[in-house]
Amino acid sequence: MQHDDDDHDRDLAHDLQVIGERMMERRRALAWLAPAGGAAIAASTAVAAAAQMSRGGKGGGATRSGVITVGGGGRPGTTGGTSGGSSGGPSTGTTTTTITTTSSSSGCVADASETNVPYPADGTNTSSGSTSNVLTTSGIVRTDIRPSFVSSTTTAQGVAMTITLTLVNVNSSCAPLAGYAVYIWQCDAAGPYSLYTAPKESYLRGVGVTDANDEVTFTTIFPGCYSGRWPHIHFEVYSSLSTATGARYASLIGQVAMPSAVCSTVYSGSSLYSSSVSNFRSVRLSSDNVFGDNTSAQLAQQTPTMSGSVSGGYAAAAKIGLAL
């Protein structure tokens, strides 16, 4: 085999260049068998090896390059099949994704201050020409608000429901508000309000006090839908029971918006709500004169979560946020 004499006269730098080129050729051959990402690493490995040998200089031995694992499921630039935090392409290993869902119960917003008219019976307006104030009447503090308690003993008929209201202070990391009084009132299944459009009755009104868990629960019926308003329940919050029954000023006046799906189910499932069927078809939450201008976060908090059925009754729960 003949050799060009000039090849033997070249210096070490030339020899290193030749070695590097031959290593590149071998790496290119391997690249056909390796993934696309591995080919790039193979080429860079050859260059690094030649550079390391060149840095050894004439008088010293070549320095060995570090070992880089190509492929193997690891991210480019990492060793083995680990999924460590180096930058580069995505890992080819299996990735487990955890989806975390959140609800309004994990936070709180200040409830919108709503109107208490037209049928509050809290001393702020009149009924039949005289001031109507049920808050100073004996018997108003109760958990079951279905029976009348003033002059009649009639019990409001409708789909049974309990509603639990949780009071929190939005200016103190949603801290619980125990010992606060809540006055609630609502229309009956056909739409009238006691003491006003049903003047002989006093049902569907009551006051309760939040317990150590900042909750107060009432037993009532699902409210009907009267013309022009989204189905709702009124409430007033007082700093104490004595403040409520003493007809003092409320800390917050608000309303709870009943969930659309449950409204449809109740109104179509019970003959007691026959007038509510057509009334509900003609109202929209977005255009309601009370709820229509509230934020989405406020509406989410004002709409109770509910479970149950028409035959077995419903359990509702809502949070009330006060900015104290």
Rosetta blueprint (number, residue, H / E / L):
1 M L
2 Q L
3 H L
4 D L
5 D H
6 D H
7 D H
8 H H
9 D H
10 R L
11 D L
12 L H
13 A H
14 H H
15 D H
16 L H
17 Q H
18 V H
19 I H
20 G H
21 E H
22 R H
23 M H
24 M H
25 E H
26 R H
27 R H
28 R H
29 A H
30 L H
31 A H
32 W L
33 L L
34 A L
35 P L
36 A H
37 G H
38 G H
39 A H
40 A H
41 I H
42 A H
43 A H
44 S H
45 T H
46 A H
47 V H
48 A H
49 A H
50 A H
51 A H
52 Q H
53 M H
54 S H
55 R H
56 G L
57 G L
58 K L
59 G L
60 G L
61 G L
62 A L
63 T L
64 R L
65 S L
66 G L
67 V L
68 I L
69 T L
70 V L
71 G L
72 G L
73 G L
74 G L
75 R L
76 P L
77 G L
78 T L
79 T L
80 G L
81 G L
82 T L
83 S L
84 G L
85 G L
86 S L
87 S L
88 G L
89 G L
90 P L
91 S L
92 T L
93 G L
94 T L
95 T L
96 T L
97 T L
98 T L
99 I L
100 T L
101 T L
102 T L
103 S L
104 S H
105 S H
106 S H
107 G L
108 C L
109 V L
110 A L
111 D L
112 A L
113 S L
114 E L
115 T L
116 N L
117 V L
118 P L
119 Y L
120 P L
121 A L
122 D E
123 G E
124 T E
125 N E
126 T E
127 S E
128 S L
129 G L
130 S E
131 T E
132 S E
133 N E
134 V L
135 L L
136 T L
137 T L
138 S L
139 G L
140 I L
141 V E
142 R L
143 T L
144 D E
145 I L
146 R L
147 P E
148 S L
149 F L
150 V L
151 S L
152 S L
153 T L
154 T L
155 T E
156 A L
157 Q L
158 G L
159 V L
160 A E
161 M E
162 T E
163 I E
164 T E
165 L E
166 T E
167 L E
168 V E
169 N E
170 V H
171 N H
172 S H
173 S L
174 C L
175 A E
176 P E
177 L L
178 A L
179 G L
180 Y L
181 A E
182 V E
183 Y E
184 I E
185 W E
186 Q L
187 C L
188 D L
189 A L
190 A L
191 G L
192 P L
193 Y L
194 S E
195 L L
196 Y L
197 T L
198 A E
199 P L
200 K L
201 E L
202 S L
203 Y L
204 L L
205 R E
206 G E
207 V E
208 G E
209 V E
210 T L
211 D L
212 A L
213 N L
214 D L
215 E E
216 V E
217 T E
218 F E
219 T E
220 T E
221 I E
222 F L
223 P L
224 G L
225 C L
226 Y L
227 S L
228 G L
229 R L
230 W L
231 P L
232 H E
233 I E
234 H E
235 F E
236 E E
237 V E
238 Y E
239 S L
240 S L
241 L H
242 S H
243 T H
244 A H
245 T H
246 G L
247 A L
248 R L
249 Y L
250 A L
251 S L
252 L E
253 I E
254 G E
255 Q E
256 V E
257 A E
258 M L
259 P L
260 S H
261 A H
262 V H
263 C H
264 S H
265 T H
266 V H
267 Y H
268 S H
269 G H
270 S L
271 S H
272 L H
273 Y H
274 S H
275 S H
276 S H
277 V H
278 S H
279 N H
280 F H
281 R H
282 S L
283 V L
284 R L
285 L H
286 S H
287 S H
288 D L
289 N L
290 V L
291 F L
292 G L
293 D L
294 N L
295 T L
296 S H
297 A H
298 Q H
299 L H
300 A H
301 Q H
302 Q H
303 T L
304 P L
305 T E
306 M E
307 S E
308 G E
309 S E
310 V L
311 S L
312 G L
313 G E
314 Y E
315 A E
316 A E
317 A E
318 A E
319 K E
320 I E
321 G E
322 L E
323 A L
324 L L
